[in-house]
Amino acid sequence: MSHAVPPPVFLAAGEVEKHFPAASRLLPALATALANFSSGAEGGVVQPVRTVVPIQKYSGFLGIMPAYSEKDDALTTKLVTFYEHVTDPAVPSHQATVLLFEPSNGTLKAVMDGSIITAKRTAAVSAIATKYLMPVDSEVLCILGAGVQAYSHYEIFTEMFSFKEVKIWNRTKEKAEKFARSVHGPVQVCSSAQEAVTGADVIVTVTMATKPILHGEWVKPGAHINAVGASRPDWRELDDDAMRNSVLYVDSREAAIRESGDVILSGAEIFAELGEVVLGTKPALREETTVFKSLGMAIEDTVPAKMIFDSWSAGS
């Protein structure tokens, strides 16, 4: 008698939010996954560079991001769409779905909203980089951009670090003002990117820019920059001065030299992967001006997706 394979569970955004792991659990798990990735074959992480399908008629992209973590016993694929010029304000520029499989037999166990996972895990990885690379006694945080990633970065950065001042700039000032009204804690809205960057110890760029919006001449020596936007080979957030005069860390060397316009077009030399810093095989040069170029990796989705599913399973 054959037994039917149980259908996958569908976890909408509300369920994902409810079961999303606290930073105290997520950050160590992500740091371990980054270290495993940078350990090569012995780390047990299998993750090809994402496949990107352009939808030229609509200025959109479909990204496919599979990963397997032997140590987490987790197998996932994320499907993410990105559209540059969404005209309907109700439709986000990025939408994502994560599929979680049973690694032992390939059964699809869960289909879950991937947008919250993407926002929160990206900010968590930036926070890991910042923990290692920011100057000692950092006081001023600058955020360039006021979209979903600005909110997720603000949330975890103000939870983990003790900044005395937070500054924000956005191309559309109204969005920056809305951000300042929406978050808990004082935020200074700046009229220019230069004003926001000047004097900042930690800078986060989370914009839709395709041309540089951050100039190296504005950056305080020894500051740390998390460069999160500009995920295509011909897009930029940072100018050549910012890229070439900083120590450059990335999540994945292979991805950075194929996908990051900031890295490719500046010709900046990659010093280390973040996972190598976690492992201790490369130093965290926090006394230098540093850039962490974050492209996002599939394994960063796998870790929280498994934790969310396990939490949901325990409560159902």
C-alpha positions in Angstrom: 0.0 0.0 0.0 1.5 3.3 -1.1 1.5 6.3 1.2 0.8 9.7 -0.3 3.5 12.3 0.2 2.1 15.0 2.6 1.5 18.3 0.9 3.9 21.1 1.7 2.8 23.7 4.3 2.4 27.3 3.2 3.8 29.9 5.6 2.6 33.4 4.7 4.3 36.5 5.8 2.5 36.6 9.2 3.6 33.1 10.1 7.2 33.8 8.9 7.3 36.9 11.1 5.9 35.0 14.1 8.4 32.2 13.9 11.4 34.2 12.7 14.4 33.6 15.1 15.6 36.3 17.4 18.9 38.0 16.6 20.6 36.2 19.5 19.8 32.9 17.8 20.1 33.9 14.1 23.4 35.7 14.1 25.5 32.8 15.5 23.8 30.4 13.1 24.4 32.7 10.1 28.0 33.3 11.2 28.6 29.6 11.3 27.1 29.1 7.9 29.3 31.9 6.5 32.3 30.2 8.0 31.3 26.8 6.6 30.8 28.4 3.1 34.3 29.9 3.2 35.8 26.6 4.4 35.2 25.0 1.0 34.1 21.4 0.5 34.7 20.5 4.2 32.3 23.1 5.3 29.4 21.1 3.7 27.8 24.1 2.0 26.8 23.6 -1.6 25.8 26.8 -3.3 26.2 27.8 -6.9 26.2 31.5 -7.9 22.6 32.6 -8.4 21.0 32.2 -11.9 19.4 35.5 -13.1 16.8 35.5 -15.8 16.2 39.0 -17.3 12.7 40.0 -18.3 13.7 42.8 -20.6 10.2 43.8 -21.7 9.3 44.8 -18.1 12.8 45.7 -16.8 12.6 42.8 -14.4 14.7 39.9 -13.2 14.0 36.4 -11.8 16.8 35.1 -9.5 17.1 31.4 -8.6 19.1 30.7 -5.5 19.5 27.0 -4.3 21.7 25.9 -1.4 22.3 22.8 0.7 23.9 22.9 4.2 25.1 19.5 5.4 25.6 20.6 8.9 22.1 22.2 9.1 20.6 19.3 7.2 18.7 21.8 5.1 18.0 22.2 1.4 16.3 25.3 0.0 15.7 27.3 -3.2 14.7 30.9 -3.2 12.9 32.4 -6.1 13.2 36.2 -6.1 11.9 38.8 -8.6 13.2 42.3 -8.9 11.6 45.0 -11.0 13.3 48.4 -11.4 10.3 50.5 -12.3 7.2 49.3 -10.5 4.4 51.7 -11.1 1.9 50.3 -8.6 3.0 51.5 -5.1 1.3 48.5 -3.6 3.7 46.2 -5.4 7.2 45.9 -3.9 10.3 46.1 -6.1 11.5 42.8 -4.7 9.3 39.7 -4.1 10.6 36.3 -2.9 9.5 32.8 -2.1 11.6 30.2 -0.3 11.0 26.4 -0.9 12.3 24.1 1.9 12.9 20.5 1.0 13.5 17.3 3.0 17.2 16.6 2.1 17.0 12.9 2.5 14.4 12.3 -0.2 13.6 15.6 -2.0 10.1 16.1 -0.7 8.9 19.7 -0.6 8.1 20.4 3.0 7.3 24.1 3.0 6.6 27.1 0.8 7.2 30.3 2.7 7.1 34.0 2.1 10.7 35.0 1.3 10.5 38.8 1.5 10.7 39.0 5.3 13.5 36.3 5.3 15.5 38.3 2.7 15.1 41.6 4.5 16.0 40.3 7.9 18.8 37.9 7.0 20.5 40.6 4.8 20.5 43.0 7.7 21.7 40.3 10.1 24.7 39.5 7.8 25.5 43.2 7.6 25.4 43.3 11.4 27.9 40.4 11.6 30.2 42.3 9.3 29.8 45.5 11.3 30.5 43.7 14.6 33.9 42.6 13.2 34.8 45.7 11.2 33.3 48.9 12.7 35.6 51.3 14.6 35.8 50.9 18.3 33.5 53.4 20.1 31.4 54.0 17.0 28.7 56.6 17.7 27.2 57.7 14.3 25.2 55.4 12.0 24.3 56.6 8.5 21.7 54.9 6.3 21.4 55.8 2.6 18.0 54.6 1.3 14.6 54.4 3.0 13.1 51.2 1.7 12.5 47.8 3.2 16.2 47.1 3.8 16.7 50.5 5.6 14.0 49.4 8.1 15.5 45.9 8.7 19.0 47.3 9.1 17.9 50.0 11.5 16.0 47.5 13.6 18.9 45.1 14.1 21.7 47.8 14.2 19.9 49.7 17.0 19.3 46.4 18.8 22.9 45.2 18.6 24.9 48.5 18.8 24.9 51.6 20.9 24.8 54.5 18.4 24.3 58.0 19.8 23.1 59.4 16.4 21.4 58.0 13.3 21.3 59.9 10.1 19.3 59.0 6.9 19.2 60.2 3.3 16.9 59.1 0.5 16.6 60.4 -3.0 12.9 61.1 -2.3 13.1 63.1 1.0 9.4 62.3 1.9 10.3 58.6 2.2 13.2 59.5 4.6 10.9 61.7 6.6 8.3 58.8 6.8 11.1 56.5 7.9 12.1 58.9 10.7 8.5 59.1 11.9 8.0 55.3 11.7 11.0 54.0 13.7 11.5 54.0 17.4 14.2 56.5 18.3 15.5 59.8 16.9 16.7 59.9 13.3 18.1 63.0 11.6 16.8 63.4 8.0 19.6 64.8 5.8 19.2 66.9 2.6 22.1 65.2 0.8 24.0 62.0 0.9 27.2 63.9 1.7 25.6 65.5 4.7 24.4 62.0 6.0 27.8 60.4 5.4 30.0 63.1 6.9 31.2 62.1 10.3 29.5 58.7 10.2 31.4 55.7 11.8 29.1 53.1 10.1 27.4 53.6 6.8 24.7 51.4 5.2 23.8 51.8 1.5 20.5 50.2 0.7 19.4 52.1 -2.4 18.1 51.3 -5.9 21.0 53.4 -7.4 22.7 52.3 -10.6 25.3 55.1 -10.5 27.4 56.0 -7.4 25.7 57.9 -4.6 28.5 57.5 -2.0 31.8 59.3 -2.7 35.0 58.2 -0.9 36.1 61.7 -0.2 33.1 62.1 2.1 34.0 59.0 4.2 35.6 59.4 7.6 38.9 57.5 7.8 38.4 54.2 9.6 34.6 54.1 8.9 32.9 50.9 8.0 30.5 50.7 5.0 28.0 48.0 4.3 27.2 48.2 0.6 24.0 46.3 0.1 22.4 47.7 -3.1 23.7 47.5 -6.7 23.4 43.8 -7.2 24.0 43.8 -11.0 27.4 43.9 -12.8 26.7 47.4 -14.3 25.2 49.0 -11.2 27.1 51.1 -8.6 26.5 52.6 -5.2 30.1 53.5 -4.3 32.5 55.4 -6.5 36.0 54.3 -7.4 37.6 56.4 -4.5 35.4 54.6 -1.9 36.1 51.2 -3.3 39.8 51.5 -4.0 40.7 53.2 -0.8 39.1 50.7 1.5 39.8 47.2 2.6 37.2 45.1 0.7 35.3 42.2 2.3 32.6 40.3 0.5 30.2 37.5 1.2 31.4 35.4 -1.8 34.4 36.1 -4.0 32.9 34.1 -6.9 29.7 36.1 -6.7 31.3 39.5 -6.3 33.5 39.2 -9.4 30.5 38.1 -11.4 27.7 40.2 -10.0 28.9 43.3 -8.2 29.3 46.5 -10.4 31.0 48.2 -7.4 33.7 45.5 -7.4 33.9 44.8 -11.2 33.9 48.4 -12.5 36.2 49.8 -9.8 38.8 47.1 -10.1 39.0 47.0 -6.3 40.9 44.0 -4.9 39.0 41.7 -2.6 40.8 41.2 0.7 38.6 38.5 2.3 35.3 36.8 2.5 33.3 37.5 5.7 33.3 33.8 6.5 37.1 33.9 6.5 37.0 36.6 9.2 34.6 34.5 11.2 36.9 31.5 10.8 39.9 33.6 11.9 41.9 32.8 8.7 41.8 36.5 7.6 42.0 39.5 10.0 39.3 42.1 10.7 41.1 45.3 10.0 38.7 47.6 12.0 41.3 50.4 12.2 41.2 50.7 8.4 38.4 52.1 6.3 36.4 49.0 5.3 33.7 48.0 2.9 31.6 44.9 3.1 30.0 44.3 -0.3 26.9 42.2 0.4 25.3 40.5 -2.5 23.3 38.0 -0.5 23.8 34.2 -0.7 21.4 31.4 -0.8 22.8 29.8 2.3 21.7 33.0 4.2 18.1 32.0 3.3 18.6 28.4 4.1 19.5 29.0 7.8 16.5 31.1 8.8 14.1 29.1 6.6 15.0 25.9 8.5 14.7 27.7 11.9 11.3 29.1 11.0 10.0 25.7 9.8 11.3 24.0 13.0 9.7 26.6 15.2 6.4 26.3 13.3 6.6 22.5 13.5 7.2 22.5 17.2 4.1 24.7 17.7 1.7 22.9 15.3 
